[in-house]
C-alpha cells in the first residue's frame, strides 16, 4: 500500500526535526554511553591504557562505583510503587469502575516488574542519567481479537528523541518525539516487501548517526517511528445528566438509543474545542513507508529523567539546555584516583628488588656448588665469598658482600588508595560503611538509619522514575475505554497482593465506558524498601510489646500485615498458610461456640437453671399481668368515684336550683296573697266608707 504523497512531502520536515533534536541531545547520549562503559565495562579509557603501557605500568582497575549502583538496584527490586485512582466526578464514573481501573493498573505494573522493565529503566537512570518508557498495544495472542495494553523499555534510550521545546519532565508537552530502531535488511524486506530499498548503500549518515551501516557483514538499517501531535476542532456538548462529549459521540448515542424514555437532552449551546491526537510516520532514509492516526491522546514515548539540571550556554547567547547526569557522575574523579593509587601500589610491588645481597665481582667463588647459593636465593644455603683478590692476602676486597635493604613504598600511596572509599561515599551521600560504628560496636539501628540515608541520597532518581510512571499510568487510563470495549475479563491485582480476573462490559460485570478526563491517577513511592520493612517490623514489635490489646489485635487480625514486612525465605508460602490458618481458626472458633451452646443445652444444671429462669420469667409475667389487672381495677374505681362525685355535684346543683325556684315561687305566691289581702282590705274600707256615708 503506497503512502499518500502529502505524507511523503513531510519527509524533509521530519528529518530536520529529528536532526535538530538528536544533535541538541547528543552530549547526553554520549555521556550515557560513556558512563555505562565506565561503570559496567572498564573505568580505564583507551588513552589511560596507552599511557600506562608507555610507562610500563600494569593496566589494573579497582571499580567501586558499580557496587553502589548494584546495592541501590537491589533495594529498588523490592519496591512496589503505590497506585491510587479517583473520579473527578462520581456521577460520571461508578465506584466499581474506578476500583477495576486501579487494580488493572497495578496488575500491569506487576507484569512490568517481572519482565523486568522497571529494573532496566532504573538501571538506565542510575548508570546513564535517563531512560524511556514505551506504551503499545497488541493482540492477546495470534487467535484473539482482544487487544492488550503493554509497557516496555525502548530498545535503546540513546536512539529516542523529543522536541527541544518540551519543558515537562516526561517531554509530553512537546510537538513531536521519535524512536529509531535497527533492523536487519532481510527482516525489513520480510516485514515491508513493497518498500524499495535499492537506493540504500548502507554507508549514509542521518542526523549525526549512521542511518544504514554494516555490523560485520550484516547490513543494518534504522527505521524511524516519528510521532506528532495533530490538533483538530470538535464541537462538544453538555448534557443534562452532567456528561460532556463531542457532538458526534452524542449523535451516535441518539442513533443507538433503544429505551422508551428520551435520551438526555443537550444543555445550552455546543461549543468548539480543540482535541489532540497522535499520528505516526514510519520512515527510512529516503521515504515515508507508513502513516497512521493512532488512538493515543498522549505520546506513547515517555521520557524518564534521573537527576538532570537545566543550564545556560554562554557561548550560544544564553540558550538553555538539559544536562542529564548518572548517579556516579561526580564520583568519576575519585574512581580514577583509586585506580591511579592502586596501579602505583601494584607497580611498586611488581618492581620490588628480588636481590637480597650485593657482592663484589672479585669476591664471587669459582666453585659451582658455592655459586648455587647466589643463583638460587630462595633455597636455604651458605654464602661463601673470596675475601682477597686473586687470593692475595695483601689485596683484600673492601666490602666484599653486604645485604640489600628493601625501600618501603611511600605511605601516601596506600593512604590514598584506602581514603578514596570514604571519598566516594561522601560524594554519593552513601554512609553505610561509616555510620553506626562506635568502639568497634555496630548498632543494628544505626545500620538501618544509615541505609535509609543512602536511599534518601538517591531519592531524586526515584522521584524521576515515579514521574515517568505517573505519565505512563495516565496514558493507560486514557487508553482503557478505547481498547477494552468488548465483553472480556481483565487481570487485576488487589492491594493485598492477590491476583484475580474481573468481567467487564457484560451482564454481572463492570462497565468500562468512562469518558476522557474523568479519572485521576496518582503514583507514589510505596513503603516497600527492605530497610523500611525492617523499620516497620521493629515498630510493630515495639507496639505489640507496649500494648497487650494491640498485640492481641495483631495476632488475630493483623498477621498478614506483619508478614508483609518480613523478608525470609518462603514468606509467600507462609502468607498462604496464614490465610488458610486464619480461616480454620475462625471455623474452629465458630464450632467451639456451637459446641459450647450444645453443651450448655445438655447440661442438667444449666437446664434446671434455664427452667428456673423460665419459671421466674413466667411468674414475673404473671405478676406483671396481675399488676396490670389490679391497676385497671383501681383505674376503674377511680373513674367510678369521679363519676359519682360529678353526679353528686350535679344533684346538689339541681336541688339548689329547685330550692331556689320553690323559694321564688313561694315568694311570688306570698306577694300575690299579700296583694289579695290588700285588695280585700281596700274593698272592706270602701264598703265601710260607703256605710259611713250612708
C-alpha positions, 0 to 999 in steps of 0.5 A: 500500500503506497503512502499518500504523497502529502505524507511523503512531502513531510519527509524533509520536515521530519528529518530536520526535526529529528536532526535538530533534536538528536544533535541538541541531545547528543552530549547526553547520549554520549555521556550515557554511553560513556558512563555505562562503559565506565561503570559496567565495562572498564573505568580505564579509557583507551588513552589511560591504557596507552599511557600506562603501557608507555610507562610500563605500568600494569593496566589494573582497575579497582571499580567501586562505583558499580557496587553502589549502583548494584546495592541501590538496584537491589533495594529498588527490586523490592519496591512496589510503587503505590497506585491510587485512582479517583473520579473527578466526578462520581456521577460520571464514573461508578465506584466499581469502575474506578476500583477495576481501573486501579487494580488493572493498573497495578496488575500491569505494573506487576507484569512490568516488574517481572519482565523486568522493565522497571529494573532496566529503566532504573538501571538506565537512570542510575548508570546513564542519567535517563531512560524511556518508557514505551506504551503499545498495544497488541493482540492477546495472542495470534487467535484473539481479537482482544487487544492488550495494553503493554509497557516496555523499555525502548530498545535503546534510550540513546536512539529516542528523541523529543522536541527541544521545546518540551519543558515537562519532565516526561517531554509530553508537552512537546510537538513531536518525539521519535524512536529509531530502531535497527533492523536487519535488511532481510527482516525489513524486506520480510516485514515491508516487501513493497518498500524499495530499498535499492537506493540504500548503500548502507554507508549514509549518515542521518542526523549525526548517526549512521542511518544504514551501516554494516555490523560485520557483514550484516547490513543494518538499517534504522527505521524511524517511528516519528510521532506528532501531535495533530490538533483538530476542532470538535464541537462538544456538548453538555448534557443534562445528566452532567456528561460532556462529549463531542457532538458526534459521540452524542449523535451516535448515542441518539442513533443507538438509543433503544429505551422508551424514555428520551435520551438526555437532552443537550444543555445550552449551546455546543461549543468548539474545542480543540482535541489532540491526537497522535499520528505516526510516520514510519520512515527510512532514509529516503521515504515515508513507508507508513502513516497512521492516526493512532488512538493515543491522546498522549505520546506513547514515548515517555521520557524518564529523567534521573537527576538532570539540571537545566543550564545556560550556554554562554557561548550560544547567547544564553540558550538553555539546555538539559544536562542529564547526569548518572548517579556516579557522575561526580564520583568519576574523579575519585574512581580514577584516583583509586585506580591511579593509587592502586596501579602505583601500589601494584607497580611498586610491588611488581618492581620490588628488588628480588636481590637480597645481597650485593657482592663484589665481582672479585669476591664471587667463588669459582666453585659451582656448588658455592655459586648455587647459593647466589643463583638460587636465593630462595633455597636455604644455603651458605654464602661463601665469598673470596675475601682477597683478590686473586687470593692475595692476602695483601689485596683484600676486597673492601666490602666484599658482600653486604645485604640489600635493604628493601625501600618501603613504598611511600605511605601516601600511596596506600593512604590514598588508595584506602581514603578514596572509599570514604571519598566516594561515599561522601560524594554519593551521600552513601554512609553505610560503611561509616555510620553506626560504628562506635568502639568497634560496636555496630548498632543494628539501628544505626545500620538501618538509619544509615541505609535509609540515608543512602536511599534518601541520597538517591531519592531524586532518581526515584522521584524521576522514575515515579514521574515517568510512571505517573505519565505512563499510568495516565496514558493507560487510563486514557487508553482503557475505554478505547481498547477494552470495549468488548465483553472480556475479563481483565487481570487485576491485582488487589492491594493485598497482593492477590491476583484475580480476573474481573468481567467487564462490559457484560451482564454481572460485570463492570462497565468500562465506558468512562469518558476522557478526563474523568479519572485521576491517577496518582503514583507514589513511592510505596513503603516497600524498601527492605530497610523500611520493612525492617523499620516497620517490623521493629515498630510493630514489635515495639507496639505489640510489646507496649500494648497487650490489646494491640498485640492481641489485635495483631495476632488475630487480625493483623498477621498478614500485615506483619508478614508483609514486612518480613523478608525470609525465605518462603514468606509467600508460602507462609502468607498462604498458610496464614490465610488458610490458618486464619480461616480454620481458626475462625471455623474452629472458633465458630464450632467451639461456640456451637459446641459450647451452646450444645453443651450448655443445652445438655447440661442438667444444671444449666437446664434446671437453671434455664427452667428456673429462669423460665419459671421466674420469667413466667411468674414475673409475667404473671405478676406483671399481668396481675399488676396490670389487672389490679391497676385497671381495677383501681383505674376503674374505681377511680373513674367510678368515684369521679363519676359519682362525685360529678353526679353528686355535684350535679344533684346538689346543683339541681336541688339548689336550683329547685330550692331556689325556684320553690323559694321564688315561687313561694315568694311570688305566691306570698306577694300575690296573697299579700296583694289579695289581702290588700285588695280585700282590705281596700274593698272592706274600707270602701264598703265601710266608707260607703256605710259611713256615708250612708 
